[in-house]
Amino acid sequence: MPAAKPSSPWYKHLWPWIIIAILACSVTLTLSMVTIAVNNPDHLVNDNYYEAGKGINRSLDRELLGQTLQLKAKLRLDEMTGEVVLLLEGNSKPQVLELNLISPTQPEKDRKISLTQSESEPGRYIGQLDDKIEGRRFVELMGVEDGQTWRLFEEELVGHDKDLLLGDEPLQGAEDHNKK
């Protein structure tokens, strides 16, 4: 009978180390993902769905008022001076308008601009921007007519020296709202 050879210890073999390396990588990646998730929470989630739903209905009422007043606006951002010029057509000419340029994902890039009516031209409104704004934005224009707030709201690709038209697209989400 031949003599049995003693086998080498486990740590001298390659396969146990490969398995340990795979497990160590998965633990390291899991811990790094947990750290990223804890340090960068998602702020886009709204906990109060009922209030958000009521806000949508109020928003639709304001947009329907804007549509009833037959409002259309042409907006231009001047890159050199930072001037915002808005030409408003329709049945409302308030003294002051509020223009909001809302970033869909980055709240720090949101801009709120107050536009005042030109004394020489009734439908022309002028405001001032502090910095350059480019990219996809939700453009919201709000004004008051007879104590009621109206709103024009569209998603636009914003750029300097480029005209934006508001009120030229059909109202989204108001199909069932008119039946009430």
Order of alpha helices (4+ residues) and beta strands (2+ residues): alpha-alpha-beta-beta-beta-beta-beta-beta-beta-beta
